[in-house]
Amino acid sequence: MKLSIGNDHAGHDLAMSLIRWLGENNTDILYYGAFSRDEAVDYPDYATRVAKDVASNKTKFGILICKSGTGMCVAANKIRGVRAANCWDLEVARLAREHNDANILCLGSNFVDLKKAKNIINAFLQTEFEPRHLQRLGKIGMLENMMYHG
């Protein structure tokens, strides 16, 4: 499997641990992240790179890590074709895949430790989308094509 992974400074340590673990499990990784936890960076820069990989089918899935998971999730979802989900437990990860066909997993390093992150990633990657939700995804796709002018 090939994954795109990105993180900001707050997600650096968790990302490095996960990259080592995923590498041990024969996962090819395209890495776009801060190389230190000591120098602040802007999470949208990394979210955009991972989201573009997923939207263009360069990779099937992406993982984004910041302090809460929310900033990365918001930024990634601005890219057409991306369905990023901020997941903090196994059930949320399963539902994100089953119901929403989420293609980017966002994690909050302040709320998910390494063990939990590994379990969430496994659940996310192993869960299949349920086609009964296709109509809803179609409506989301229509929203992506709308321009709101308030």
N, C-alpha and C positions, 0 to 999 in steps of 0.2 A: 504494500500500500504506500501511497505517496501523500503526504500531508504538508500544508503550509502552516507555519507557526509564527506568531508574532507576539511581542510583549513590550510593555513600557518598562521603565526602571522599577516600578513596584512589583511587576510580574517576573523580573529577571531570575531570581533564585528558583522559583517554582518551574519556570520554563526550562532552565538548564537541567534540572533534575528530570523533568519529563522527557526532554530530548534524549538524555542518556538512556532512560528506560525504553523509550520507543525505538531507539537505535538498536538496543539489545534484542528487540522483537522484530527485526528486519523491516523497519519502516524507513522509507526514504523521506527526508525532511528538507523542505525549502524554508530556510530560516530568515525572518525579517524582524529583528528585535534589538532592543537596547543591549549593549554589551557590558553594561554595568548597572548596579542598583544605586550608585552614588551620584550619577549625573542625570538630572531630570530631562526627560524627552517628552514629545507630544504624541500621545497615543493614536490620534487619527492617522498619522503618517504610517504606522505599522498596520493598523486596521485596514487601511486602503490597499496596501500591498497584498495582504492575505486575501482580502475580498476580491481583488482583481484576479488572482490566481484561481479562486473557486468559480467566479462568474465566467471565466474564459475556459473552464474545464482543464486548466493546467494541472490542478489537483481536484480531487472529488470533495475533500473536506479540509477545513481549516480549524485551527485552535488559536484563540486570542486570550491573552492574560494581562490583566491590569489589577489595580487594587480591589475594585468592587466587581469588575466584569461589565459594568453598565456602560462606561464610556466607550470601550471597544465595541460593544454590542450596538450602541447607537450609531457609531461611525460606520461600522461594516454594513449595517442595514441601509445605508444611503446608496450603496452600489447595486444597480439593477441585477436581479437574479440571485442575490444573496438573501438567505434567511438565517440570520444569526440569532442564537438563543443563549441567554445568560443562565447557566445551570449550576445549581448548588447541591443537588443530590441526584441519586439514581433515577428516581421517578420522573423528575423534571427533565432529565436527559432523554429518557425513553419517550416521554410524551412529545418532546420537541421533535424527535425523529418520526415517531408514528403519526402524529397529527399534523405537523407543520413542515415535514420534510426539511428540517433545519440542516444546513450544510456547513455552518460554522458554529463551533462550540466556544462560548466565552466563559472564562473562569475568573473568579475574584480571589486573588492570592491572600487577602486578609480573612477570607471566609472558608477556604478550601485548602486543607493540608495535602501533602503529597499522596498519602494513601487514598484519601477520598477522591482526589483528582484522577488517579489511575482508574479507580472503579467507575467514575463518571465517564471517562474517556472510553473505557471498554463498553459500557452500556450504550453510549452515543454511537460508536462505530459498529456495534453489532446489531443494532435495532433497525429494522426495515420500515420504510414508509408504508402506511396503510392506504391503498388507492381509494378507499371510500371518502377520503378527504380531498380528492382532486378538485371538486367544484370550488371549495374554499380557497385552494391555492390559485385557481383561475381568477378568482376575485382579487386576491392579493396582487397577482400579475397585472390586472387592470388598474389597480391603484398606482403601481409603479409607472404606468404610462400616462397618468394624469398630471397636469400641472395645476396646482392650486394657486389662485391669485387673490384669495381672501376678499 
